[in-house]
Amino acid sequence: MPHLIRTAIMIVAAMIGSAIVLAGLILVVGNLTTYGHTPADFLPEDRTVALFHDVNKDTVQKWSAHFPALSEAVYETGSLIGIIQNEDSTYSAAIFTRATAGTLGQYAVSFVGPSIETLVGKQQSPLGKNTTYRMLEAAHTHMPWIYIATTALPQPDGIRSTLEFAALYGNSDAVGIQELSNHFVVSSQGSANYISIQEQIAELGNTIFRVSIAEPQVLWKELHQALPAQPATIIDGIIRQYLSAWGVGISLEHDILALLKDPSAVHITQSGSINHILLEGSMKNIPARGRILDRIHESFIGTLPATTITRRVLDKRFMSVDIRHDEDQIQNSQTRTGNWVVRETTSQVDGSSMVSATSSTDFLLSDNLDTLQEAIESKGRLHTPSSTELIRSQGMIKLSEIDVLLSSILQSKDRKTLREDFANTLEWDTIINGFIIQKDLFF
């Protein structure tokens, strides 16, 4: 009997020991697995609206007004802070700080806001498995950066801010943001079907706005899709109003956008108080291009002041007034400058003009002969750039002159803010990096 008891005790002890070892192995493996995770793996995909990577004081201060939980966060430089949206649409924060004995893997976690402890931990659908997040994380190799849902961004108020919001974020569900002292980067998920901008565009003096676009028609469509209906209608109306100075016969869709189908550029220069515009691009369908330019020149003639007025009395009772354009007061000329054929339509009365130039598939169109001639001369001096990047758009704008360019849509508060806060030139480019669209803004 004692032998049986000892045997039973040994068996039970072995079973208990095995259970302890197994539990230990499970705990160790679990800890090792958790230790290799990042904060994105502990945050719920459906409730996390932002994740600040490697935060610093400037970033927290800048975003605290929008996410008040940040102002109460206790963090270290280099911490990661996840912003979780509560059911009442307020925001809470989960602060992840690296620690040797972390509560979640290699991180010690603290919280600000309504109880969200139960939401943070091992997830069935973590943010870290979200396709957009993973692509943006791979693209942002330089810290710090912010992953943020576009619905959680400060929302636009007014036409100007709505236009800026659409241009920066488009229809993206989420974006990556990096903010430096004079450099702002917005990254979003895109596709691989892009082409690059025109390699050589004109360089003009006194430029206050310039944009080079690889696919103007596509970009115009995307901007319309990103804009609410009312702002889109207003902006369309403003552009058509500007075009009316070139004649009522000009169509934005069938003339201007048709000319700008392939890589093109738009320049606006300033001469005293007068702005001049230059359109630059290429069109492979040369007969179609010719018809469009003919229409633009003919439509422009219709805007010129009448110079011949003939009054007749019919049947001694009725007065007839015949108002016509005096062809002697309209100068139509065609000259050659190098490889360019230049066509000019100018009023001898007020000096206004419409000028176009063509060379092979290339074209230039301007409301000023000097501007067009400067463009031709500069294109003759241009060299082929060495960059191999796929650039979808690139441009610059003098922010101090933005109220001149957008006077029809700026509110008085917008103009005041711009005059007080902006005196520099903003340059930007949109670079395609695989499936990531990266928009760089340089102040």
Long-range contacts (C-beta under 8 A, 24 or more apart in sequence): 31-105, 34-104, 34-105, 34-122, 35-105, 35-106, 36-105, 37-104, 37-105, 37-128, 38-80, 38-128, 39-80, 39-82, 39-94, 39-96, 39-107, 40-126, 40-127, 40-128, 40-133, 40-137, 40-147, 41-123, 41-126, 41-127, 41-128, 41-129, 42-94, 42-96, 42-104, 42-107, 42-109, 42-120, 42-121, 42-122, 42-123, 42-126, 43-82, 43-84, 43-94, 43-120, 43-123, 43-126, 43-127, 43-128, 44-84, 44-119, 44-120, 44-123, 44-125, 44-126, 44-127, 45-123, 45-125, 45-126, 45-127, 45-129, 45-130, 46-125, 47-84, 47-85, 47-119, 48-82, 48-83, 48-84, 48-85, 48-127, 49-83, 49-84, 49-85, 49-91, 49-148, 49-149, 49-151, 49-152, 50-82, 50-83, 50-146, 50-147, 50-148, 50-149, 50-152, 51-80, 51-81, 51-82, 51-83, 51-127, 51-133, 51-146, 51-147, 51-148, 52-80, 52-81, 52-82, 52-83, 52-144, 52-146, 53-80, 53-140, 53-143, 53-144, 53-145, 53-146, 53-147, 54-78, 54-79, 54-80, 54-143, 54-144, 54-145, 55-79, 55-80, 55-81, 55-144, 56-144, 59-144, 59-146, 59-179, 62-179, 63-146, 66-154, 67-91, 67-93, 69-93, 69-112, 69-113, 70-112, 72-112, 73-110, 73-112, 74-110, 80-107, 82-120, 82-127, 83-152, 84-113, 84-116, 84-119, 84-120, 85-152, 86-113, 86-114, 86-116, 90-114, 92-116, 94-120, 131-189, 132-173, 132-174, 132-189, 133-174, 135-189, 135-435, 135-436, 136-174, 136-175, 136-176, 136-187, 136-188, 136-189, 136-436, 137-176, 139-176, 139-187, 139-433, 139-436, 139-438, 140-176, 140-178, 140-187, 142-178, 144-178, 145-176, 145-177, 145-178, 146-176, 146-177, 146-178, 146-179, 147-174, 147-175, 147-176, 148-174, 148-175, 148-176, 148-177, 149-173, 149-174, 150-174, 150-175, 158-411, 158-414, 159-231, 159-234, 159-235, 159-409, 159-411, 160-406, 160-409, 160-410, 160-411, 160-414, 161-414, 162-227, 162-228, 162-231, 163-227, 163-231, 163-235, 163-409, 166-223, 166-226, 166-227, 167-223, 167-226, 168-439, 169-226, 170-222, 170-223, 170-225, 170-226, 171-222, 171-225, 171-226, 182-442, 182-443, 183-440, 183-441, 183-442, 183-443, 184-440, 184-441, 184-443, 185-438, 185-439, 185-440, 185-441, 186-438, 186-439, 186-441, 187-436, 187-437, 187-438, 187-439, 188-436, 188-437, 188-439, 189-435, 189-436, 189-437, 190-432, 190-435, 190-436, 190-437, 191-435, 192-434, 192-435, 194-390, 194-392, 194-432, 195-263, 195-390, 196-263, 196-389, 196-390, 196-391, 196-392, 197-263, 197-265, 197-391, 197-392, 197-393, 197-394, 198-263, 198-264, 198-265, 198-280, 198-281, 198-282, 199-384, 199-385, 200-379, 200-382, 200-383, 200-384, 200-385, 201-265, 201-280, 201-379, 201-382, 202-265, 202-267, 202-278, 202-280, 202-364, 202-374, 202-375, 202-376, 202-378, 202-379, 203-378, 203-382, 204-267, 204-269, 204-278, 204-371, 204-374, 204-375, 204-378, 205-269, 205-374, 206-269, 206-270, 206-271, 207-267, 207-268, 207-269, 207-270, 207-396, 208-268, 208-269, 208-270, 208-275, 208-397, 208-398, 208-401, 208-404, 208-405, 209-266, 209-267, 209-268, 209-395, 209-396, 209-397, 209-398, 209-401, 209-405, 210-265, 210-266, 210-267, 210-268, 210-395, 210-396, 210-397, 211-265, 211-266, 211-393, 211-394, 211-395, 212-263, 212-264, 212-265, 212-393, 212-394, 212-395, 213-260, 213-263, 213-264, 213-265, 213-266, 213-392, 213-393, 214-263, 214-391, 214-392, 214-393, 215-263, 215-392, 216-257, 216-260, 216-261, 216-264, 217-257, 217-260, 217-261, 219-392, 219-393, 220-257, 234-409, 235-409, 238-408, 238-409, 241-408, 245-303, 245-367, 246-296, 246-299, 246-300, 246-303, 246-354, 246-367, 247-296, 247-298, 247-299, 247-300, 247-301, 247-302, 247-303, 248-299, 248-302, 249-295, 249-298, 249-299, 249-302, 250-295, 250-296, 250-299, 255-292, 255-295, 255-296, 258-288, 258-292, 259-283, 259-289, 259-292, 259-363, 259-365, 267-371, 267-375, 268-405, 269-371, 270-401, 270-404, 271-368, 275-404, 275-405, 276-366, 276-367, 276-368, 276-371, 277-366, 277-367, 278-364, 278-365, 278-366, 278-368, 278-371, 278-372, 278-375, 279-363, 279-364, 279-365, 279-366, 280-362, 280-363, 280-364, 280-365, 280-375, 281-362, 281-363, 282-361, 282-362, 282-363, 283-361, 283-363, 284-361, 286-361, 289-358, 289-361, 289-363, 290-358, 293-343, 293-356, 293-358, 293-363, 293-365, 296-354, 296-356, 296-365, 297-332, 297-343, 297-345, 297-354, 297-356, 300-345, 300-354, 301-325, 301-330, 301-345, 303-352, 304-329, 304-330, 304-347, 304-349, 304-350, 304-352, 305-347, 305-349, 305-350, 307-349, 337-373, 337-376, 338-376, 338-380, 340-364, 340-376, 342-372, 342-373, 342-376, 344-369, 389-431, 389-432, 390-431, 390-432, 391-429, 391-430, 391-431, 391-432, 392-430, 392-431, 392-432, 392-437, 393-428, 393-429, 393-430, 394-428, 394-429, 394-430, 395-427, 395-428, 395-429, 396-425, 396-426, 396-427, 396-428, 397-425, 397-426, 398-425, 398-426, 399-423, 399-424, 399-425, 399-426, 400-424
